[in-house]
Amino acid sequence: MGSTKTQETKLPQWQEDFIRENILPKGLEIADTEYTPYTGDMIAGMTPLQDQALSGFGNLNMGGQTYDEAIGVQSRLSNFDPSSMSAAQLADAQRMRGVGAVGSAMAPDQIGVNQLASTSLDPYMSPYAQSVIDAGQADIERQRQMASNTLGAQAEAAGAFGGSRQAVQEGVLAGEALRQSGALSAQQRQQAFNTALQSGQFDIGNVQQARALQSGQQMTANTLGQQAREAAAARDQAARAGNMQAANQFASQQAQLEQAANAANYQGQFQAANIQGTAANAMGSLAGQRLQSEISGLGAQMSAGEQQRALEQAQLQADYAMFQQEQANPLSQFNALLAAGSGIPAGLGTVSTRDPFGGLSAVGSLMSGAGALGTGGGFGAIFGGSDIRLKENITPVGSQDGVNFYTWDWNEAGEKVAHEGQPRFGVMAQELEKTHPDLVVVGDDGYRRVNYDGLYKRIGR
């Protein structure tokens, strides 16, 4: 319960003008600004180098033809049937006749040796090596130009376009691009050369091994033939000498030598089959190595493309950050205006406080120490003179719980009746007597007085 006291203060004129002319228009302008969505790319796409790598994965030579050839060789070897080895027959001894000269064994021709230095490795080079190098270098150069353009734009925005700092950054970009280009080219060429070198070495080794085997078999056959002819001549000579035992002995030697020749030929067939099987296995292994080499090259190409894509992603993020700064710039300007008006003191505007007795608390305090009822000073200390006949210039100021309050000036009679320090604020005794008769008394002088202490306690809560 109680009345309400209102206090109002005003802004300084300069602050009021500043708010009206600067802060409020700027706030309305920001509030009326339409939402601007970001239309740029947020995610960097695959680079041309990565697209080419993915295409390369799709066009990989899986070595199917080479594997089929190796399987064909192994399949034919599974049906390998060597020529049967027949036993040598002893011929009848003949009487001794003149024996002509025995033909000497002929040495095989000199084995031709291929040299790796004179062998062209071009047929063994991967067809994807140069295209990977060219595409990688082109993408690196394109990324360097994009980064250079970004540096130029940043330098121009900072007012340092063409300065030494920009030149140093341009040089770092160019050096990094050359390093990436050289590293990619060297890596791809080295892998292609190593694969071609292995393939060339394997082919030369197979050819040389086959020639050596053929020459060895020819030499063995010639030698065994020479020995057989010599044994036959000796047998004939012994037979002609009449030494049948010697002739038969030489005939047995001849048969043994022929048997050994057949065995050598039989073993040679197995050796040739073994070489073919080894060659087939090596063909399959080389095909796998080539496939792995191409996969490794394409993987390196994908990694190089990912580095370029990361740079593009960083550029997209930088573009988006710049867009956000542009969108936030009006708010930054508005905050600057608010900061300019931060000198506005606290407590401005309208402040409402509650006076529980509508201004009668002072009267209640004056009455709190009153003495006993009676006439004279004790009576005046408890009951304040409020008779309407003692007042002039009466002005209503409000009401509380049905009790009206006024301000006034004491007239000449009131100056005599009112006690010292009694406020010129309160109620009209005749009016309060109608609603609270217990709080109004009539003094010996005939004027009505009000128990303000009791009134305060009754309605001032």
C-alpha positions in Angstrom: 0.0 0.0 0.0 1.1 3.6 -0.4 1.4 6.3 -3.0 3.7 6.6 -6.1 6.2 9.4 -6.4 7.5 10.0 -10.0 10.8 11.5 -10.8 11.8 12.3 -14.4 15.2 13.4 -15.7 16.2 14.4 -19.3 19.1 13.7 -21.6 21.5 16.5 -22.4 20.4 18.1 -25.6 23.6 17.1 -27.5 23.0 13.4 -26.6 19.4 13.6 -27.5 20.3 15.1 -30.9 23.0 12.6 -31.5 20.7 9.6 -30.8 17.9 11.1 -33.0 20.2 12.1 -35.9 22.8 9.3 -36.0 22.0 6.2 -33.9 18.3 5.8 -34.6 18.6 6.3 -38.4 21.5 3.9 -38.6 19.6 1.3 -36.5 16.6 1.6 -38.8 18.8 1.3 -41.9 20.3 -1.9 -40.6 16.8 -3.3 -39.6 15.5 -2.6 -43.1 18.5 -4.3 -44.8 17.4 -7.4 -46.7 19.1 -10.7 -45.9 21.9 -11.4 -48.4 22.6 -15.1 -48.8 26.1 -16.2 -49.7 26.2 -17.5 -53.3 29.8 -18.5 -53.6 31.1 -22.0 -53.5 31.7 -23.5 -50.0 33.4 -26.8 -51.0 36.2 -27.1 -53.5 35.6 -29.6 -56.2 37.9 -32.2 -57.7 40.9 -30.7 -59.5 41.6 -31.6 -63.2 44.6 -33.6 -61.9 42.3 -35.7 -59.6 39.8 -36.1 -62.4 42.5 -37.4 -64.7 43.8 -39.7 -62.0 40.3 -41.2 -61.5 40.0 -41.6 -65.2 43.4 -43.3 -65.1 42.2 -45.7 -62.5 39.3 -46.6 -64.7 41.6 -47.2 -67.7 44.3 -49.2 -65.9 45.8 -52.0 -67.8 45.2 -54.8 -65.4 47.7 -57.0 -67.2 45.0 -59.4 -68.5 46.7 -60.2 -71.8 50.1 -60.9 -70.1 48.4 -63.0 -67.4 46.5 -64.9 -70.2 49.8 -65.6 -72.0 51.4 -66.8 -68.8 48.4 -69.1 -68.1 48.6 -70.4 -71.6 52.3 -71.4 -71.2 51.5 -73.1 -67.9 48.6 -74.8 -69.4 50.7 -76.2 -72.3 53.4 -77.3 -69.8 50.7 -79.2 -67.9 50.4 -81.4 -71.0 54.1 -81.7 -71.5 55.1 -85.1 -73.0 58.8 -85.5 -73.6 60.0 -87.7 -76.4 60.6 -91.3 -75.3 64.2 -92.3 -74.7 65.1 -95.4 -76.7 67.8 -97.8 -75.7 70.9 -98.0 -77.9 71.3 -101.3 -80.0 74.6 -103.1 -80.3 75.5 -103.7 -83.9 77.2 -106.9 -85.1 80.9 -106.8 -85.2 82.4 -106.8 -88.7 85.6 -108.0 -90.0 88.4 -105.6 -90.1 88.5 -103.2 -92.9 90.2 -100.0 -93.4 88.7 -97.2 -91.4 88.4 -93.7 -92.8 89.1 -90.6 -90.9 86.7 -89.8 -88.1 84.9 -86.4 -88.6 85.7 -84.0 -85.7 83.0 -82.5 -83.6 81.9 -79.0 -84.7 81.8 -76.3 -82.1 78.6 -74.3 -82.1 78.4 -70.7 -83.3 79.4 -68.0 -80.9 76.5 -67.0 -78.7 75.1 -63.5 -79.5 74.9 -61.3 -76.4 72.4 -58.5 -76.2 73.4 -55.3 -74.3 71.1 -53.2 -72.2 72.9 -50.1 -73.3 71.9 -50.7 -76.9 68.4 -51.7 -76.1 65.5 -49.2 -76.5 63.4 -49.0 -73.4 60.6 -47.1 -75.1 58.3 -50.1 -75.6 58.5 -50.8 -71.9 57.6 -47.2 -70.7 54.2 -46.7 -69.1 51.8 -44.8 -71.5 50.4 -42.8 -68.6 53.7 -41.4 -67.3 54.0 -38.3 -69.5 50.2 -37.5 -69.4 50.4 -37.6 -65.5 53.5 -35.3 -65.6 51.9 -32.8 -68.0 48.6 -32.6 -66.2 50.3 -32.3 -62.8 52.5 -29.5 -63.9 49.7 -27.7 -65.6 47.6 -27.9 -62.5 50.4 -26.7 -60.3 51.0 -23.7 -62.6 47.3 -22.9 -62.5 47.2 -23.1 -58.7 50.3 -20.9 -58.5 48.6 -18.3 -60.7 45.4 -18.4 -58.5 47.6 -18.0 -55.4 49.5 -15.1 -57.1 46.2 -13.4 -58.0 45.0 -13.8 -54.4 48.2 -12.3 -53.1 47.9 -9.4 -55.6 44.3 -8.7 -54.5 45.3 -8.8 -50.8 48.2 -6.6 -51.4 46.1 -4.1 -53.4 43.5 -4.1 -50.6 46.2 -3.4 -48.1 47.7 -0.6 -50.3 50.9 -2.6 -50.8 50.4 -3.7 -54.4 53.7 -4.2 -56.2 55.8 -3.8 -53.0 58.8 -5.9 -51.9 56.7 -8.0 -49.6 54.5 -9.0 -52.4 57.5 -9.7 -54.6 59.0 -12.0 -51.9 55.7 -13.9 -51.6 55.5 -14.2 -55.4 59.0 -15.6 -55.4 58.1 -18.1 -52.7 55.0 -19.2 -54.6 57.0 -19.6 -57.9 59.7 -21.6 -56.1 57.2 -23.8 -54.4 55.4 -24.4 -57.8 58.8 -25.3 -59.5 59.6 -27.6 -56.6 56.3 -29.4 -56.8 56.5 -29.6 -60.6 60.1 -31.0 -60.5 59.3 -33.4 -57.7 56.2 -34.8 -59.6 58.2 -35.1 -62.9 61.2 -36.8 -61.3 59.0 -39.2 -59.3 56.9 -40.2 -62.3 59.9 -40.5 -64.7 61.9 -42.5 -62.2 59.0 -45.0 -61.6 58.4 -45.4 -65.4 62.2 -45.9 -66.0 62.6 -48.4 -63.2 59.6 -50.5 -64.5 60.9 -50.3 -68.1 64.5 -51.2 -67.0 63.2 -54.3 -65.1 61.2 -55.4 -68.1 64.1 -54.9 -70.5 66.5 -56.8 -68.2 64.1 -59.7 -67.9 63.7 -60.0 -71.7 67.4 -59.8 -72.3 68.0 -62.4 -69.6 65.5 -64.8 -71.1 66.9 -64.5 -74.6 70.5 -65.0 -73.3 69.5 -67.9 -71.2 67.7 -69.6 -74.1 70.7 -69.0 -76.4 73.1 -70.4 -73.8 70.9 -73.5 -73.3 70.6 -74.1 -77.1 74.4 -73.7 -77.5 75.1 -76.0 -74.6 72.8 -78.7 -76.0 74.3 -78.4 -79.4 77.8 -78.7 -78.0 76.8 -81.7 -75.9 75.2 -83.4 -78.9 78.3 -82.7 -81.1 80.7 -84.0 -78.5 78.6 -87.1 -77.9 78.4 -87.6 -81.6 82.1 -87.3 -82.0 82.7 -89.8 -79.2 80.2 -92.2 -80.8 81.9 -91.9 -84.1 85.3 -92.4 -82.5 84.0 -95.5 -80.7 82.5 -96.9 -83.9 85.8 -96.4 -85.7 87.7 -98.1 -82.9 85.2 -100.9 -83.0 85.5 -101.3 -86.7 89.3 -101.1 -86.3 89.2 -103.8 -83.6 86.9 -105.9 -85.7 89.2 -105.6 -88.6 92.1 -106.6 -86.5 90.2 -109.7 -85.6 89.7 -108.7 -82.0 86.0 -109.5 -81.7 86.1 -108.9 -77.9 87.5 -105.5 -78.4 85.0 -104.9 -81.1 82.1 -105.9 -78.9 83.6 -103.8 -76.1 83.7 -100.8 -78.3 80.2 -101.6 -79.5 79.0 -101.6 -75.9 80.7 -98.2 -75.3 79.0 -96.9 -78.4 75.6 -98.0 -77.2 76.3 -96.4 -73.8 77.3 -93.2 -75.4 74.2 -93.2 -77.6 72.1 -93.9 -74.5 73.8 -91.0 -72.7 73.0 -88.8 -75.8 69.4 -89.8 -75.6 69.3 -89.1 -71.9 70.9 -85.7 -72.4 68.3 -84.8 -75.0 65.5 -86.1 -72.7 66.9 -84.0 -69.8 67.1 -81.0 -72.1 63.5 -81.2 -72.9 62.7 -81.0 -69.1 65.1 -78.0 -68.7 63.4 -76.2 -71.6 60.0 -76.8 -70.1 61.3 -75.5 -66.7 62.6 -72.3 -68.3 59.3 -71.7 -70.0 57.5 -72.2 -66.7 59.9 -69.8 -65.0 59.4 -67.2 -67.8 55.6 -67.5 -67.5 55.8 -66.8 -63.8 58.1 -63.9 -64.4 55.7 -62.5 -67.0 52.9 -62.6 -64.4 55.1 -61.0 -61.8 56.2 -58.2 -64.1 52.6 -57.5 -65.1 51.7 -57.2 -61.4 54.7 -54.9 -60.8 53.7 -52.7 -63.7 50.1 -52.5 -62.4 51.3 -51.5 -58.9 53.7 -48.9 -60.4 50.8 -47.3 -62.4 48.5 -47.4 -59.3 51.3 -45.7 -57.3 51.7 -43.1 -60.0 48.0 -42.4 -60.0 48.0 -42.3 -56.2 50.7 -39.7 -56.3 48.7 -37.7 -58.9 45.7 -37.9 -56.6 47.8 -36.6 -53.6 49.2 -33.7 -55.7 45.6 -32.9 -56.8 44.4 -33.0 -53.2 47.1 -30.4 -52.2 45.8 -28.2 -55.0 42.2 -28.8 -53.9 43.2 -27.9 -50.3 44.5 -24.5 -51.6 41.3 -23.9 -53.5 39.3 -24.8 -50.3 41.4 -22.3 -48.3 40.6 -19.7 -50.9 36.9 -20.5 -50.7 37.0 -20.1 -46.9 38.8 -16.8 -47.2 36.2 -15.6 -49.7 33.4 -16.6 -47.3 35.2 -14.9 -44.3 35.4 -11.7 -46.4 31.7 -12.0 -47.2 30.9 -12.3 -43.5 33.1 -9.2 -42.7 31.2 -7.3 -45.4 27.9 -8.3 -43.9 29.0 -7.4 -40.4 30.4 -4.0 -41.4 27.1 -2.1 -40.9 26.9 -3.5 -37.3 30.5 -2.5 -36.7 29.6 1.0 -37.8 26.5 1.0 -35.6 28.6 -0.1 -32.6 31.0 2.7 -33.3 28.0 5.2 -33.1 26.9 3.5 -29.9 30.4 3.9 -28.5 30.3 7.6 -29.5 27.2 8.0 -27.5 28.5 6.0 -24.5 28.8 9.3 -22.5 25.1 9.2 -21.8 24.8 9.2 -17.9 22.9 6.5 -16.1 19.6 7.2 -14.5 18.0 9.0 -17.4 14.3 8.6 -18.0 11.4 8.1 -15.6 11.9 6.7 -12.1 9.0 5.7 -9.9 9.5 5.2 -6.1 6.9 4.3 -3.4 6.2 6.6 -0.5 4.1 4.4 1.8 2.3 7.4 3.3 2.2 9.7 0.4 4.4 12.3 2.2 3.0 11.8 5.7 5.9 9.9 7.0 7.4 13.0 8.5 4.2 13.7 10.3 4.1 10.2 11.7 7.7 10.6 12.9 6.8 13.9 14.6 3.8 12.1 16.3 5.8 9.0 17.5 7.0 10.6 20.7 3.7 12.2 21.7 2.6 12.2 25.4 -0.7 11.5 27.0 -3.9 13.0 25.8 -5.0 16.3 27.2 -4.9 19.9 26.6 -1.9 22.0 26.0 1.5 20.8 24.5 0.9 17.1 24.9 -2.3 17.2 23.0 -0.7 19.2 20.1 2.2 16.9 19.9 -0.1 13.9 19.1 -2.9 15.5 17.1 -2.0 17.9 14.3 -4.2 20.7 13.5 -6.1 20.0 10.3 -9.3 21.9 10.6 -10.3 23.3 7.2 -11.0 26.6 8.9 -7.3 27.0 9.7 -6.1 26.7 6.0 -6.0 28.6 2.8 -4.7 28.0 -0.8 -5.8 24.3 -0.4 -4.6 22.1 -3.4 -5.5 18.4 -3.8 -2.4 16.2 -4.5 -3.7 12.7 -4.4 -5.5 9.9 -2.4 -4.6 6.7 -0.6 -7.2 4.0 0.4 -10.0 6.5 0.0 -8.2 9.3 2.0 -7.6 12.5 0.2 -4.4 14.5 0.7 -3.8 18.2 0.1 -1.2 21.0 0.4 -2.1 24.4 1.9 -1.0 27.5 3.6 -1.8 28.3 7.2 -4.1 31.3 7.6 -3.7 33.7 10.6 -5.7 31.4 12.9 -3.8 28.4 11.7 -0.4 29.9 12.4 -1.6 30.1 16.0 -3.1 26.6 16.3 -0.5 24.6 14.3 2.4 23.3 16.4 6.0 24.3 15.4 7.3 22.4 12.4 3.9 20.9 11.4 4.0 20.2 7.6 1.6 22.0 5.2 0.5 18.7 3.9 -2.1 16.3 5.0 -5.9 15.8 5.2 -8.9 17.9 5.9 -10.2 17.0 9.4 -13.8 17.4 8.5 -13.4 15.1 5.5 -11.5 12.4 7.4 -14.0 12.5 10.3 -16.6 11.0 7.9 -14.5 7.8 7.2 -12.2 7.6 10.3 -14.0 9.4 13.1 -11.7 7.8 15.7 -8.8 9.6 14.3 -10.3 13.1 14.6 -10.8 15.0 17.9 -12.1 18.5 18.7 -9.9 20.6 20.9 -10.8 23.0 23.7 -10.4 25.8 21.1 -13.2 24.2 19.0 -10.8 23.3 16.1 -10.5 19.7 14.8 -7.3 17.9 15.0 -6.1 14.6 13.3 -4.1 11.7 14.8 -1.6 11.5 12.0 0.4 8.9 13.8 -2.6 6.6 13.9 -3.4 7.5 10.3 0.1 6.6 9.2 0.0 3.2 11.0 -3.4 2.4 9.5 -2.9 3.2 5.8 0.8 3.6 5.5 1.5 -0.2 5.2 
